[in-house]
Amino acid sequence: MAKPSSIHSGNKTLVKIGQNIRKIRLSKGFSQEALALLSGIDRSYLGGIERGEHNVAVINLEKIAQALEIPIANLFK
């Protein structure tokens, strides 16, 4: 499991993206575990993304958006 980034953890952009992922995930009725399985991302890493602890790679954002069946741009709104 990746450790939270000591440099980027809590960055307002990362926090906002994480909040958006959590909001959309919950609106679709997915648990973190279900979304992690659908996106091929470790559940604990996904939790860190939702908390704004990781400077997440674009490829992982793409995987999450595809699993949620939304455009990737929706993660940034």
N, C-alpha and C positions, 0 to 999 in steps of 0.2 A: 504494500500500500504506500502510496506517495504521501510524504509529510506535507502539511500546509506550508505554503511559501512564506518564508519570513519576510520577504520583500513585498510581495503582492497581496498577502492575506488582508482582507478587509478593504481592498481597493473598491471605491464606490461603483465602478463599472462592473467589476466581477461580482460584487454583492447584488447589483441590479439584475444581472444575467441570471444569477442563482435564484433570486426571488421569482423571476419570470418562469424559469424552468419548474420550480416547485409549484407555482400557481397553476400552470398549464397541466402539469402532471396530476395534481389533485383534481382539477376540473374534469380530467379524463378518467378519473377513478383508478389511477395506477399507484401502486406502492413504489417506494424507491427500489425495492428488489425487482419488481416487475419491469420497471423502466430500465434498470441496469441490465437485466437479461435481454430485453428487446434491443437495446443499443450496443450490447457487447462491452459494457464498461463495468468495472468493479463497483459493487454497491457502496462500499465505504468511500471510494473516490467520488462517486456521484453525490454522496452526501456532502463531501467537501466542496464540490462545485456549487451545490445549492447554498452552502454557507459562505461562499465567496472566498474560500481558502486557497484555491488553486488558480493559477494562470493557465486556464484550460486551452488546449490546442483547438484550432478551428476544425480539424478533422473530427474531434470528439463532439464539438457542438453540432456538426453535421449529422453524426450518428444519433445524437439525442433528438434533433429535429425530425429526422426520418422516423425514428421510433414513435414520436408523438404525432406523426403525420401532419406536420406544419412546415411552412417555409422557415428557413433558418433565421430570416430577418425578424420573425416574431419573437425570438429570444432576446432581442435588443430593444424592444418597445417598452 
